[in-house]
Amino acid sequence: MALQRAVHARSADDHLLVLEHPHVFTLGAHAERSHVLVDPAAVGAQLVQADRGGDVTYHGPGQLVAYPVVNVPTAPRSVPCHVHGIEQVVIDTLAEFDVGAGRLDRYPGVWVGLDTDAPRKICAIGVRVARGRSTHGLALNVDPGLEWFERIVPCGIDDKAVTSLDAEGVRVPIRDVVDALVHHAVRRWAPDGRYERQDVAWPATDRTGPADPGEPGAPPEARSLSGSDGVVPGERLRIRLRQAGVDPATGIPTRTRKPPWLRVPARMGQEFLGLKRTMRSLDLVTVCEEAGCPNIFECWSEGTATFMINGERCTRACGFCLVDTHRPLELDPAEPGRVADAVEQLALAHAVITAVARDDLGDGGAGAFAATVDAVRTRRPTTVVEVLIPDCKGEERALATIFSARPDILNHNLETVARLQRAVRPSAGYARSLAVLARAKDAGLVTKSGLILGMGEEHDEVVGALADLRAVGVEIVTLGQYLRPTAAHLPVARWWAPEEFAALRGLGAELGFAHVESSPLTRSSYHARQAAASAELTRAPR
């Protein structure tokens, strides 16, 4: 919903979001609450109030949900025509599988069995149109558990049945239905044939199989490159790469000499050594050291660093990251004060604060972010504070805790293109990250994100990811070359040349970013102060 609202408000392009939801009941703007017949929490579902039309419906695994965020003409009966168009996309999709479907008078949606005395609803439709653009859309039942619909009065209709492709005797993989639906959606909303499609790679197991370590919701102890779940170390990573269309055997060998533009001279001057002494004296951790950043000598010699809070052990095991993934330790309540001490002692004009992912904590570590921002502001009010945050599992309250601290810049990295998400960062999600950035923008913050290149992505996919970031209002973006930390991590698929990064910098400017930092050695916090200054960003209201 946050992602829909962002592209509805900030993008002139048409978008189609296609997904499966976890178990959730949604209420339309004028729904009858009594039409939810059970306690949602008792059956493992959420209850969400939506701003679409219609009554109550169910979304869950096995159901293909599609949200067209498209331009709708502002004319009489334009909304019914839009609903009619969505219905036709579904009717044409079902015809691909020899399922006869159509409309039932006075009942929006798509129905089967219209030539019988017992028509059955196979697809629910509910939309909202505002300022000439639509949100929400359709929910097509492929093979969900139909018992879920017995726990509600679906769409407020108590005298007609709900069905699915599976219940009608059509057993087809949901990805085949996705392909058919996208084909007909393109015919409807992009009749000139110009469109871009990006898919997150499909999981190895179906939804009824065992939890895939690394998937959102899997326990932290299962998400490791160490092979603690019984899988040969690195094999799960190779499986995910192959699923995403990348042959791990074709990567650049670990011992291959780097191109000259990636060789960084050591600059251990007084500034570098002085900052290191300050960090050690205050028992602080920097991502510069923990992640093996190639720019540590340059940044530290200029007296800038990125502080890493919430400990130095991460509950996730992203395929590109060197940070320790052993069981995390307890938070240190004195850490925010020590970061503020360092900022004051170093007289930093721009401080970057990041953290490991802490999925073991109820708030994902959000409280420590807010406390650190407050401590720095108290000690040195003139310092511009940038935070580089994990996704906090998309939890609204956790994110609101960080947003309420009013950092001057809110950075959350997309990291890679849609297709490679599960291989690169299996505990995160492409849409979730875009939604985090959208929510930060809605909170009035300056937003920033970044991509790492060289893990198997194609140029057009990078362009698509940049367009998606801009569509949710991101102002600053960073692009840099991936460097493989160890042989157990993702292989380097190729080296992106400096001129390619320069071309992406120009493309980012054309897309409307306020600042694009793009070079082989760029990292999230590289030239962060210069990026904020060149973009002429104003301090967020506090």
C-alpha positions as CSV (number, residue, x, y, z in Angstrom):
1,M,0.0,0.0,0.0
2,A,2.9,2.4,0.8
3,L,4.5,1.6,-2.5
4,Q,1.2,2.1,-4.4
5,R,0.7,5.4,-2.8
6,A,4.2,6.6,-3.6
7,V,4.1,5.8,-7.3
8,H,0.5,7.1,-7.5
9,A,1.7,10.5,-6.1
10,R,5.2,10.8,-7.6
11,S,5.3,9.0,-10.9
12,A,3.6,9.8,-14.1
13,D,4.3,6.3,-15.5
14,D,1.9,3.4,-15.4
15,H,2.9,0.6,-13.0
16,L,1.6,-2.9,-12.4
17,L,2.6,-4.6,-9.1
18,V,2.1,-8.3,-9.1
19,L,2.5,-10.4,-6.0
20,E,1.2,-13.0,-3.4
21,H,0.3,-11.7,0.0
22,P,0.7,-13.4,3.3
23,H,-2.7,-14.2,5.0
24,V,-4.6,-10.9,5.3
25,F,-8.2,-9.7,5.4
26,T,-8.7,-6.2,4.0
27,L,-11.6,-3.9,4.5
28,G,-12.8,-1.5,1.9
29,A,-13.6,2.1,2.8
30,H,-17.2,1.3,3.6
31,A,-16.9,-2.4,4.6
32,E,-19.0,-4.0,7.3
33,R,-16.6,-5.0,10.1
34,S,-19.1,-7.7,11.0
35,H,-18.4,-9.4,7.7
36,V,-15.1,-10.7,9.3
37,L,-16.4,-13.7,11.1
38,V,-13.3,-14.7,13.1
39,D,-10.6,-13.1,15.1
40,P,-7.9,-12.6,12.4
41,A,-5.0,-13.1,14.8
42,A,-6.5,-16.4,16.0
43,V,-6.2,-17.8,12.5
44,G,-2.8,-16.3,11.7
45,A,-3.9,-13.4,9.6
46,Q,-3.8,-9.6,9.7
47,L,-6.7,-7.2,9.3
48,V,-6.0,-4.1,7.3
49,Q,-8.2,-1.1,6.6
50,A,-7.7,-0.2,2.9
51,D,-9.0,2.9,1.0
52,R,-10.4,1.0,-2.0
53,G,-14.0,0.4,-2.8
54,G,-15.8,-2.8,-2.0
55,D,-16.4,-4.7,1.2
56,V,-14.1,-7.3,2.9
57,T,-11.9,-9.7,1.0
58,Y,-9.1,-12.2,1.7
59,H,-5.5,-12.2,0.2
60,G,-3.0,-15.0,0.7
61,P,-0.7,-17.6,-0.8
62,G,-2.0,-19.1,-4.0
63,Q,-3.8,-16.0,-5.0
64,L,-2.4,-13.7,-7.7
65,V,-2.8,-10.1,-6.7
66,A,-2.2,-7.3,-9.2
67,Y,-2.3,-3.6,-8.5
68,P,-2.4,-1.4,-11.6
69,V,-1.4,2.1,-10.7
70,V,-2.3,3.7,-14.0
71,N,-3.7,6.9,-15.5
72,V,-7.5,6.9,-15.7
73,P,-9.3,9.5,-17.8
74,T,-11.3,12.1,-15.8
75,A,-14.6,11.6,-17.6
76,P,-18.1,10.4,-16.8
77,R,-18.2,6.7,-16.0
78,S,-14.4,6.5,-16.3
79,V,-14.1,4.5,-13.0
80,P,-16.7,1.8,-14.1
81,C,-14.8,1.7,-17.4
82,H,-11.5,1.1,-15.5
83,V,-13.1,-1.7,-13.5
84,H,-14.5,-3.1,-16.7
85,G,-11.0,-3.1,-18.2
86,I,-9.5,-4.9,-15.2
87,E,-12.2,-7.5,-15.5
88,Q,-11.4,-8.0,-19.2
89,V,-7.7,-8.5,-18.5
90,V,-8.7,-11.3,-16.1
91,I,-11.3,-12.8,-18.5
92,D,-8.7,-12.9,-21.3
93,T,-6.1,-14.4,-18.9
94,L,-8.5,-17.2,-17.9
95,A,-9.3,-18.0,-21.5
96,E,-5.6,-18.9,-21.9
97,F,-6.3,-21.9,-19.6
98,D,-9.6,-22.8,-21.3
99,V,-11.7,-21.3,-18.5
100,G,-14.8,-19.6,-19.6
101,A,-15.4,-16.5,-17.4
102,G,-17.4,-13.3,-17.5
103,R,-19.3,-10.7,-15.6
104,L,-22.4,-11.0,-13.4
105,D,-24.8,-8.1,-13.4
106,R,-24.6,-6.0,-10.2
107,Y,-21.6,-8.0,-8.9
108,P,-18.2,-6.6,-9.8
109,G,-15.4,-9.1,-10.3
110,V,-15.0,-12.1,-12.6
111,W,-17.2,-15.2,-12.4
112,V,-17.3,-18.7,-13.7
113,G,-20.3,-21.0,-14.1
114,L,-22.4,-18.3,-15.5
115,D,-24.4,-20.8,-17.5
116,T,-25.5,-22.6,-14.4
117,D,-27.7,-21.8,-11.4
118,A,-24.6,-21.5,-9.2
119,P,-22.2,-18.8,-10.5
120,R,-18.9,-18.8,-8.6
121,K,-16.5,-15.8,-8.1
122,I,-13.0,-16.5,-9.1
123,C,-11.6,-12.9,-9.0
124,A,-12.4,-10.0,-6.7
125,I,-11.9,-6.4,-7.8
126,G,-11.7,-3.3,-5.8
127,V,-10.2,0.0,-6.9
128,R,-9.7,3.6,-5.9
129,V,-9.2,6.5,-8.4
130,A,-7.9,9.8,-7.2
131,R,-6.4,12.7,-9.2
132,G,-6.8,10.7,-12.4
133,R,-4.8,7.7,-11.2
134,S,-5.8,4.4,-9.8
135,T,-4.7,2.2,-7.0
136,H,-5.7,-1.3,-5.8
137,G,-6.9,-3.8,-8.3
138,L,-7.6,-7.6,-8.6
139,A,-7.2,-10.8,-6.6
140,L,-7.4,-13.9,-8.8
141,N,-7.7,-17.2,-7.1
142,V,-5.3,-19.7,-8.5
143,D,-5.0,-22.3,-5.7
144,P,-5.5,-20.6,-2.3
145,G,-7.1,-22.4,0.6
146,L,-10.8,-21.7,0.0
147,E,-11.5,-22.3,3.7
148,W,-10.2,-18.8,4.2
149,F,-13.2,-17.3,2.4
150,E,-15.5,-19.2,4.9
151,R,-14.1,-16.9,7.6
152,I,-15.5,-13.8,6.0
153,V,-18.5,-12.7,4.0
154,P,-16.5,-12.2,0.8
155,C,-17.2,-8.8,-0.8
156,G,-20.4,-8.7,1.4
157,I,-22.0,-11.4,-0.7
158,D,-23.4,-14.2,1.4
159,D,-25.4,-16.2,-1.2
160,K,-22.7,-17.0,-3.8
161,A,-19.6,-19.2,-3.7
162,V,-16.0,-18.4,-4.2
163,T,-13.8,-20.7,-6.3
164,S,-10.3,-21.0,-7.8
165,L,-8.6,-22.4,-10.8
166,D,-7.6,-25.4,-8.8
167,A,-11.2,-26.0,-7.5
168,E,-12.4,-25.8,-11.1
169,G,-10.0,-28.6,-12.1
170,V,-7.4,-26.4,-13.7
171,R,-4.0,-27.1,-12.0
172,V,-1.4,-24.6,-13.3
173,P,1.7,-23.1,-11.8
174,I,1.0,-19.6,-10.6
175,R,3.9,-18.2,-12.5
176,D,2.2,-19.3,-15.7
177,V,-0.9,-17.3,-14.7
178,V,1.4,-14.3,-14.0
179,D,2.9,-14.5,-17.5
180,A,-0.6,-14.7,-19.1
181,L,-1.9,-11.8,-16.9
182,V,1.0,-9.6,-17.7
183,H,0.6,-10.3,-21.4
184,H,-3.0,-9.1,-21.3
185,A,-2.2,-6.2,-19.0
186,V,0.4,-4.9,-21.4
187,R,-2.2,-5.2,-24.3
188,R,-4.6,-3.1,-22.1
189,W,-2.3,-0.5,-20.6
190,A,0.7,-0.4,-23.0
191,P,-0.9,-1.0,-26.4
192,D,2.2,0.4,-28.2
193,G,4.1,-2.6,-26.7
194,R,6.6,-0.4,-24.8
195,Y,7.0,-1.7,-21.3
196,E,9.6,-2.9,-18.8
197,R,9.2,-6.0,-16.7
198,Q,11.4,-6.9,-13.7
199,D,10.8,-10.1,-11.6
200,V,12.2,-11.2,-8.3
201,A,13.5,-14.7,-8.9
202,W,11.1,-17.4,-7.9
203,P,11.9,-19.3,-4.6
204,A,13.3,-22.9,-4.7
205,T,10.5,-24.4,-2.7
206,D,6.8,-24.0,-3.1
207,R,4.8,-22.2,-0.4
208,T,3.9,-25.5,1.3
209,G,7.6,-26.6,1.6
210,P,9.9,-26.0,4.5
211,A,11.0,-22.5,5.4
212,D,13.9,-21.4,3.2
213,P,16.7,-20.1,5.4
214,G,17.2,-16.5,4.4
215,E,13.5,-15.9,3.5
216,P,11.7,-13.2,5.4
217,G,10.2,-14.8,8.5
218,A,12.8,-17.6,8.7
219,P,14.6,-17.7,12.1
220,P,17.8,-15.7,12.3
221,E,19.9,-18.7,13.2
222,A,18.9,-20.3,9.8
223,R,20.2,-17.3,7.8
224,S,23.9,-18.0,7.6
225,L,26.6,-18.7,5.1
226,S,28.2,-21.1,7.6
227,G,26.2,-24.2,6.6
228,S,24.6,-24.5,10.1
229,D,21.3,-25.6,8.5
230,G,22.9,-28.7,7.1
231,V,23.5,-27.3,3.6
232,V,27.1,-27.3,2.3
233,P,28.5,-23.8,2.8
234,G,27.9,-21.6,-0.1
235,E,25.6,-24.1,-1.9
236,R,22.4,-22.2,-1.1
237,L,24.0,-19.1,-2.5
238,R,24.9,-20.9,-5.7
239,I,21.3,-22.3,-6.0
240,R,19.8,-18.8,-5.7
241,L,22.2,-17.4,-8.2
242,R,21.3,-20.1,-10.7
243,Q,17.6,-19.4,-10.1
244,A,18.2,-15.8,-10.9
245,G,19.9,-16.7,-14.2
246,V,23.5,-16.2,-13.0
247,D,26.0,-19.0,-13.4
248,P,28.3,-18.8,-10.3
249,A,31.0,-20.8,-12.1
250,T,31.5,-18.0,-14.7
251,G,32.4,-15.3,-12.1
252,I,35.8,-13.6,-12.0
253,P,38.2,-15.8,-10.0
254,T,38.9,-14.5,-6.5
255,R,42.7,-14.2,-7.2
256,T,42.2,-12.2,-10.4
257,R,44.1,-8.9,-10.3
258,K,41.8,-6.0,-10.1
259,P,41.7,-3.4,-12.9
260,P,43.8,-0.3,-12.2
261,W,40.8,1.9,-11.4
262,L,40.0,-0.3,-8.4
263,R,43.5,-0.2,-6.8
264,V,43.4,2.1,-3.8
265,P,46.7,3.4,-2.2
266,A,47.0,3.3,1.5
267,R,47.1,6.7,3.1
268,M,47.8,6.3,6.8
269,G,48.5,9.9,7.6
270,Q,47.9,11.7,10.9
271,E,44.2,12.3,10.3
272,F,43.7,8.6,9.6
273,L,45.6,7.5,12.7
274,G,44.0,10.1,14.8
275,L,40.5,9.0,13.9
276,K,41.4,5.4,14.5
277,R,42.7,6.3,18.0
278,T,39.4,8.1,18.7
279,M,37.3,5.1,17.6
280,R,39.3,2.7,19.7
281,S,39.3,5.0,22.8
282,L,35.5,5.2,22.7
283,D,35.1,1.5,21.9
284,L,33.2,2.3,18.7
285,V,32.7,0.2,15.5
286,T,32.8,1.6,12.0
287,V,31.3,0.0,8.9
288,C,34.4,1.3,7.1
289,E,36.4,-1.4,8.9
290,E,33.7,-4.1,9.4
291,A,32.7,-4.1,5.7
292,G,36.2,-3.8,4.3
293,C,35.4,-0.5,2.5
294,P,38.1,0.4,-0.1
295,N,37.7,4.1,0.7
296,I,38.7,3.9,4.3
297,F,42.0,5.6,3.8
298,E,40.6,8.5,1.8
299,C,37.6,9.1,4.1
300,W,39.5,8.7,7.4
301,S,42.3,10.9,6.1
302,E,39.6,13.6,5.5
303,G,38.3,13.0,9.1
304,T,35.0,11.4,8.2
305,A,33.7,8.0,9.1
306,T,30.5,6.0,9.2
307,F,29.6,4.8,12.7
308,M,28.0,1.4,13.0
309,I,25.7,1.0,16.0
310,N,23.7,-1.9,17.6
311,G,26.9,-4.1,17.8
312,E,29.0,-5.6,15.1
313,R,27.0,-8.9,14.5
314,C,24.2,-9.0,11.9
315,T,21.2,-11.3,12.0
316,R,21.2,-11.5,8.2
317,A,23.7,-13.0,5.8
318,C,23.6,-10.9,2.6
319,G,25.6,-12.5,-0.1
320,F,27.9,-9.5,-0.6
321,C,28.6,-8.4,2.9
322,L,31.6,-9.1,5.2
323,V,29.9,-8.1,8.5
324,D,30.0,-10.9,11.2
325,T,26.8,-13.0,11.3
326,H,27.4,-14.8,14.6
327,R,24.7,-14.5,17.3
328,P,24.4,-10.8,18.2
329,L,25.2,-9.5,21.7
330,E,23.0,-7.3,23.9
331,L,22.8,-3.6,23.0
332,D,25.0,-1.2,24.8
333,P,22.8,1.7,26.2
334,A,25.9,3.9,26.4
335,E,26.7,3.5,22.7
336,P,24.7,6.6,21.5
337,G,26.6,8.8,23.9
338,R,29.9,7.5,22.7
339,V,29.0,8.2,19.1
340,A,28.1,11.7,20.1
341,D,31.4,12.1,21.9
342,A,33.3,11.1,18.7
343,V,31.3,13.5,16.6
344,E,32.1,16.3,19.0
345,Q,35.8,15.4,19.3
346,L,36.2,15.2,15.6
347,A,34.0,18.3,15.0
348,L,32.2,16.5,12.2
349,A,30.0,18.6,10.0
350,H,28.3,15.5,8.5
351,A,27.9,12.3,10.5
352,V,26.7,9.0,9.0
353,I,25.2,6.4,11.4
354,T,24.4,2.9,10.2
355,A,23.8,-0.4,11.9
356,V,23.7,-4.1,11.4
357,A,20.3,-5.7,10.9
358,R,18.9,-6.8,14.3
359,D,15.9,-8.9,13.5
360,D,16.2,-10.4,17.0
361,L,15.0,-7.1,18.5
362,G,11.4,-6.2,18.7
363,D,12.0,-2.8,17.1
364,G,14.7,-4.0,14.7
365,G,17.2,-1.6,16.5
366,A,15.1,1.5,15.6
367,G,15.2,2.8,19.2
368,A,19.0,2.9,19.1
369,F,19.0,4.9,15.9
370,A,16.7,7.5,17.4
371,A,18.7,7.7,20.6
372,T,22.0,8.2,18.6
373,V,20.5,10.9,16.5
374,D,19.2,12.7,19.6
375,A,22.6,12.3,21.3
376,V,24.5,13.8,18.4
377,R,22.0,16.6,18.1
378,T,22.3,17.4,21.8
379,R,26.1,17.4,21.7
380,R,26.7,19.1,18.3
381,P,23.5,20.7,16.9
382,T,25.2,21.9,13.7
383,T,26.1,18.5,12.5
384,V,24.1,17.1,9.6
385,V,23.0,13.6,10.5
386,E,22.6,10.9,7.9
387,V,21.3,7.5,8.8
388,L,21.7,4.4,6.8
389,I,19.1,2.0,8.1
390,P,18.1,-1.6,7.6
391,D,14.4,-2.3,6.6
392,C,13.3,-3.1,10.2
393,K,11.2,-5.9,8.4
394,G,9.0,-3.1,7.2
395,E,7.4,-2.6,10.6
396,E,5.5,0.7,10.6
397,R,6.1,1.5,14.3
398,A,9.9,0.7,14.1
399,L,10.3,2.9,11.0
400,A,8.2,5.7,12.6
401,T,10.6,5.7,15.6
402,I,13.5,6.5,13.3
403,F,11.6,9.0,11.2
404,S,10.5,10.8,14.4
405,A,14.1,11.5,15.2
406,R,14.2,13.7,12.0
407,P,17.6,12.7,10.5
408,D,18.6,15.1,7.8
409,I,19.1,12.3,5.3
410,L,17.4,8.9,5.4
411,N,19.4,6.3,3.5
412,H,18.2,2.8,2.8
413,N,19.9,0.7,0.1
414,L,18.1,-1.2,-2.6
415,E,21.5,-2.9,-3.2
416,T,20.6,-4.7,-6.5
417,V,18.1,-5.2,-9.2
418,A,14.8,-7.1,-8.7
419,R,16.0,-10.3,-10.3
420,L,19.0,-10.7,-7.9
421,Q,17.3,-9.8,-4.7
422,R,16.9,-13.3,-3.3
423,A,20.5,-14.2,-4.1
424,V,22.1,-10.9,-2.9
425,R,20.0,-10.3,0.3
426,P,17.5,-13.1,0.9
427,S,16.1,-11.7,4.1
428,A,15.1,-8.4,2.4
429,G,12.8,-7.6,-0.5
430,Y,12.8,-5.2,-3.5
431,A,9.2,-3.9,-2.9
432,R,9.8,-3.7,0.9
433,S,12.9,-1.5,0.4
434,L,11.0,0.8,-2.0
435,A,8.2,1.0,0.5
436,V,10.6,2.0,3.3
437,L,11.9,4.8,1.2
438,A,8.4,5.8,0.2
439,R,7.4,6.0,3.9
440,A,10.4,8.1,4.7
441,K,9.6,10.5,1.9
442,D,6.0,10.7,3.2
443,A,7.4,11.6,6.6
444,G,9.1,14.6,5.0
445,L,12.7,13.3,5.0
446,V,15.3,13.6,2.4
447,T,15.8,10.1,1.0
448,K,18.9,8.3,-0.4
449,S,19.6,4.8,-1.7
450,G,22.3,2.9,-3.5
451,L,23.1,0.0,-5.8
452,I,26.1,-2.3,-6.0
453,L,27.0,-3.3,-9.6
454,G,28.9,-6.4,-10.8
455,M,26.8,-9.2,-9.3
456,G,25.2,-10.3,-12.6
457,E,22.7,-7.5,-13.3
458,E,22.1,-6.1,-16.8
459,H,22.3,-2.5,-17.8
460,D,18.6,-2.2,-18.5
461,E,17.8,-3.7,-15.1
462,V,20.0,-1.0,-13.4
463,V,18.1,1.6,-15.4
464,G,14.8,0.1,-14.2
465,A,15.9,0.1,-10.6
466,L,17.0,3.7,-10.8
467,A,13.6,4.6,-12.3
468,D,11.8,2.7,-9.4
469,L,13.9,4.7,-6.8
470,R,13.0,7.9,-8.5
471,A,9.3,6.9,-8.7
472,V,9.2,6.8,-4.9
473,G,10.9,10.1,-4.5
474,V,14.5,9.3,-3.7
475,E,16.7,12.3,-4.2
476,I,20.3,11.0,-3.8
477,V,21.6,7.7,-5.3
478,T,25.0,6.0,-5.1
479,L,26.3,3.3,-7.6
480,G,29.6,1.4,-7.1
481,Q,31.4,-1.7,-8.0
482,Y,31.0,-4.9,-6.0
483,L,34.2,-6.3,-4.5
484,R,34.1,-9.9,-3.3
485,P,35.1,-10.1,0.4
486,T,35.8,-13.8,0.5
487,A,35.4,-16.9,-1.7
488,A,32.2,-17.8,0.3
489,H,30.5,-14.6,-0.9
490,L,28.9,-13.8,-4.3
491,P,31.3,-13.9,-7.2
492,V,32.1,-10.8,-9.2
493,A,30.3,-11.3,-12.5
494,R,32.1,-8.5,-14.2
495,W,33.9,-5.2,-13.7
496,W,31.9,-2.1,-14.6
497,A,34.3,0.4,-16.3
498,P,34.6,4.1,-15.1
499,E,32.9,5.3,-18.3
500,E,29.9,3.1,-17.6
501,F,29.5,4.6,-14.2
502,A,29.8,8.1,-15.8
503,A,27.0,7.2,-18.2
504,L,24.8,6.1,-15.3
505,R,25.6,9.4,-13.5
506,G,24.2,11.2,-16.5
507,L,21.2,9.0,-16.7
508,G,20.4,9.6,-13.1
509,A,20.5,13.3,-13.7
510,E,18.1,12.9,-16.5
511,L,15.7,10.9,-14.3
512,G,15.7,13.8,-11.9
513,F,17.9,12.8,-9.0
514,A,19.3,15.7,-7.1
515,H,22.7,14.0,-6.8
516,V,24.2,10.9,-8.3
517,E,27.5,9.6,-6.9
518,S,28.6,7.0,-9.4
519,S,32.1,5.5,-9.7
520,P,33.8,2.1,-9.3
521,L,34.8,3.0,-5.7
522,T,31.6,4.6,-4.6
523,R,30.0,3.3,-1.5
524,S,26.9,4.4,0.4
525,S,28.6,7.0,2.5
526,Y,31.3,7.9,0.0
527,H,31.4,11.7,-0.4
528,A,28.2,11.9,1.6
529,R,28.9,15.4,2.8
530,Q,29.6,16.5,-0.8
531,A,26.4,14.8,-2.0
532,A,24.2,16.6,0.5
533,A,25.9,20.0,-0.3
534,S,25.8,19.6,-4.1
535,A,22.2,18.6,-3.9
536,E,21.5,21.8,-1.8
537,L,19.5,19.7,0.6
538,T,17.9,21.6,3.4
539,R,17.7,20.3,7.0
540,A,14.6,18.4,7.7
541,P,12.1,20.0,10.1
542,R,12.7,18.7,13.6
